[in-house]
Amino acid sequence: MKQISTTFSKYLSLTMLSGIAGLAGIVIVLVASLANEHREADKHVQLEMDNISRLLEEHTLATVQKVDLMLREVQAQVRPGDMRMARKADSKRARELHALLESRLETAPEVSVFLLTNAKGEHIHSSLATLPQINISDRAHFQRARDDPAAGLVISAPVISRTTGKWTLALVRRLNFEDGRFAGVVIAVLDMEHFQNLFNTLNLDNHGSVALYDRELHLAARYPPSDKDMG
């Protein structure tokens, strides 16, 4: 059986130069395995595995970079007063923020929802038509952004989203009040079904599998699917 495992550690410096600072919440590990003990062309199999791994690495990095750019754009347009707004506020500014988040969602099929979450962990603005009444103050990625002003981009471990009910990665950037105090976060909920659907398009034989793990080896996405092993 042939197996190759590669990590994103060698890409961290490139990621930093590309504007993704503090990529610490998760280190994405890609495992691509092609197994067929009866194949004679071992070099061909190894080359095929290498190509698949490289493709998945590049795609995952590009996805994180694209979504983080959108988070930065939202971060730059949110005002401190926006984060003091009451939930479900029906004002011109509230509608503008909804339109801002919704417009980002239209260009990011990998993302299920964009959210603005206040310092209490309450979602106060969303790309969804109906604002989820959810508190995430107990989530590690929220606490990391809250407690570390220099955290930069925070990426969660694989979690079941309380908004979508699906396995996701949360990409998070901190928002501040005028005096630098924590005002909340802007969040992109990255749907793991996107990666599973991508894996499904790969031409693997009957013994092939592709999986996405975090650095603690928690399973984030896999093809063929294995729901019992997720997380």
KEMI-757642 format. One record per residue: x, z, y of N, C-alpha, C in turn; residue in three letters. Coordinates in steps of 0.2 Angstrom, whole numbers, plus 5000, padded with zeros to 4 digits. Each point is the difference from the previous one (the first is absolute). Example, Ala and Ser with C-alpha at 12.3 -4.5 7.8 and 13.67 -1.06 7.14 Angstrom:
506650394972499650005006500450005006Ala499849965005500450015006499650035005Ser
***
This chain:
500450004994499650005006500450005006Met499949965005500449995006499650045006Lys500350045004499750035005500550015006Gln499749995006500450015006499750045005Ile500350045003499750055005500450005006Ser499749985006500350005006499750045005Thr500350025005499750055006500149975006Thr499750035005500149975007500550045004Phe500450044997500550035003500549965004Ser500249944997500549955003499749975006Lys499350005001499749975005499950055006Tyr500150064999499950055006500349985006Leu500649985000500449995006499749945003Ser499849954996499749945003499350025003Leu499650044997499450025002500050045007Thr500550045001500250035006500149955005Met500449954999500249955005499349965002Leu499650004995499449965001499550045004Ser500150065002499550045004499650054996Gly500250014994499650054996500550064999Ile499950055005500450055000499750064996Ala500450044996499750064997499649984994Gly500249954996499749984994500150054994Leu499750065000500250054996499450034996Ala499449985001499450024996500149984993Gly500249944999500049974993500649955000Ile500350004994500549954998499749964995Val499849935001499749964996500449984994Ile499950014994500349984994499649944997Val500349954999499749944996500350004993Leu499649994995500250004993499749934998Val500449964998499749934996500350004994Ala499650004994500349994994499649944996Ser500449974997499849944995500350024993Leu499550004996500350024993499749954995Ala500549974996499949964995500650004996Asn500050044994500650014996500249934997Glu499649964999500149944997500349945004His500150015006500349955004500750004999Arg500349945000500749994999500349995007Glu499649975005500349995007500050065004Ala500550054998500050065004500250005007Asp500449955001500249995007499549985005Lys499649954997499449985003499550055002His499950054995499550055001500350055005Val500650015000500350055005499949965007Gln500249945001499949975006499350005003Leu499549994995499350005002499850075003Glu500350054996499850075003500350015006Met500649985002500450015006499649965006Asp499749944998499749975005499350035002Asn499750034995499350035001500250075004Ile500550034998500150075004500249985007Ser500449955001500249985007499349985004Arg499649964997499449985004499650065002Leu499950054995499650055001500350055006Leu500650014999500450045006499949975006Glu500149935001499949975006499350005003Glu499549994996499350005002499850075002His500250054996499850075002500350025007Thr500749995001500350015006499749975006Leu499849934999499749965005499350035002Ala499650034995499450035001500050065004Thr500550044998500150075004500249985007Val500549955001500249985007499449985004Gln499649964997499449975004499550055002Lys499850054995499650055001500350055005Val500650015000500350055005500049975007Asp500149935000500049975007499350015003Leu499550004996499350015002499950075002Met500250054997500050075002500350015006Leu500649975001500450005007499649975005Arg499649954999499649975005499450045002Glu499750034995499550055002500250065003Val500650034998500350065003500249985007Gln500249945002500149995007499449995004Ala499449994998499449995004499650065000Gln500150054996499650065000500250055005Val499550025004500250055006499950074997Arg500450055003499950074998499250025001Pro499749985005499350025000499549974994Gly500249954997499749974995500050054994Asp500550044999500050044995499750075001Met499750015006499650065002499349984999Arg499849944999499349974999499750044995Met499350015001499650034994499949954995Ala499950024994499849954995499349975001Arg500049944999499449955001499850005007Lys500550015004499949995007499749925002Ala499550005003499749935002500249985007Asp500649985001500249985007500449945000Ser500149975005500349935001500750014996Lys500450055002500650014997500050014992Arg499550034998499950014993499949934996Ala499649965003499949934998500649965000Arg500450015005500649965001500550024994Glu500050064999500550034994499849974993Leu499350004999499749984994500249925000His499949975005500249925000500749994999Ala500550055003500749994999500250014992Leu499750054997500250014993499749954996Leu499449985001499649954996500449935001Glu500349985005500449945001500650004996Ser500350064999500650004996499850004993Arg499450024998499850004993499949924998Leu499849965004499849934999500749964998Glu500550035002500749964999500450034994Thr499750064997500450034995499650014994Ala499949954995499650014994500250064996Pro500750025001500250054995499850075002Glu499750005006499850075003499250004999Val499850064998499350024999499750025007Ser500350045004499850035006500550025004Val499949995007500550045005499650055003Phe500350065001499750065003500450035005Leu499750035005500350055005499750074998Leu500550044999499850074997500350055005Thr499650055002500250055005500550054997Asn500250055005500550054998499750054994Ala499350005000499750044995499949974993Lys500249935000500049974993499349965000Gly499650005005499449965000500049935002Glu499749964996500049935002499549995006His500349975006499550005006499949935002Ile500449954997499949935002500249964993His499649954999500249964993499849935001Ser500349964996499949935000499349984996Ser499750054997499450004996499450005005Leu499549974998499450015004499750075000Ala500150044995499850075000500650044999Thr500150055005500550045000500050054994Leu500550004996500050054995500150075002Pro499650054998500050075002500450034995Gln500750005001500550024995500550045004Ile500350054997500650045003500649994995Asn500649985003500549994995500650055002Ile499850055003500650055003500450034994Ser499750004994500450024994500449954997Asp500049945002500449944997500750015002Arg500549994996500750015001500249955006Ala499849944999500249955005499850025007His499450035001499750025007500550065002Phe500150044996500450065001500749985002Gln500349954997500749985002500049975007Arg499549965001500049975007499950065005Ala499650044999499850065004500650045002Arg500450024994500550055001500749975002Asp500149935000500649975001499949955005Asp500150015007500049955005500449944999Pro500650014996500449944999499949974993Ala499450014997499949974993500049935000Ala499849975006499949925000499449984995Gly500149954996499549984995500050044994Leu499550034999499950044994499549974995Val500349994994499649974994499850054995Ile499450014999499850054995500249984993Ser499950054995500149994993499349964998Ala500049974994499349974998499550055000Pro499449995004499550055000499349965000Val499550044997499349975001499850015007Ile499849955003499850005007499350035000Ser499950055005499450035001499549965003Arg500249945003499649965004499849944995Thr500449984996499849944996499950024992Thr500350064998499950024993500549964996Gly500549965002500449964996500750035001Lys500549984995500750025001500349965006Trp500350045004500349975006500750035002Thr500349975004500650035004499750005007Leu500150065003499950015007500649995004Ala500049955005500649995005499850035006Leu500450045003499850055005500550005006Val499850005006500450015006499750055005Arg500450045002499850065005499849985007Arg499550035002499849995007500150075004Leu500249995006500150065004499650015007Asn499950065002499750015006500649995006Phe499850005006500449995006500750054999Glu499950064998500550055000500449994993Asp499949964996500349994994499750044994Gly499550035001499750044995499649954995Arg499950024994499749964995499349985002Phe499849945000499349985002499649984994Ala500449984995499649974994500549944997Gly499749964996500349944997499649945000Val500349944999499749944999500249984993Val499549994996500149994992499849934998Ile500449974996499849944996499950024993Ala499449994997499950014993500249944996Val500550004996500349944996499750004993Leu499649954999499650004993500549984995Asp500150044994500449984995499749944996Met499449995000499749944997500349945002Glu500350005006500349945003500649984996His500450054998500649994996499849984993Phe499550044997499849984993499749935000Gln499749985005499749935000500649955000Asn500550025004500749965000500350004993Leu500150054997500350004994499649964995Phe499350005000499649964996500249935000Asn500249975006500249935001500649984996Thr500550054999500649984997499949984993Leu500449954998500049974993500450044995Asn499750064998500450044995499749984993Leu500450014995499849994993499650064998Asp499750004994499650054997500350075000Asn500750015001500350065000500350025006His499849965006500250025006499650055004Gly500450035005499650055004500450015007Ser499650015005500450015006499650075003Val500450045003499850065003500350025006Ala499750045004500250025007500050084999Leu500650035001500050085000500350025007Tyr499850075001500450035006500650034997Asp500450035005500650034997500050064996Arg499450034999499950054995499749974994Glu500049934999499849974994499250014999Leu499750015006499250004999499849925001His499649984995499849935000499549995005Leu500149945004499649985006499649944998Ala500349964996499649944998500349974994Ala499649964996500349984994499649944997Arg500349954997499749954996500349994994Tyr499750004994499350024999499850075003Pro499350005002499850075003500150064995Pro500150065003500050064996499850055004Ser499350015001499750055005500250074998Asp500150014993500150074998500750025002Lys500449965002500750025002500149995007Asp499549985004500150005007500250065004Met500450005004500250065004500550054996Gly
***
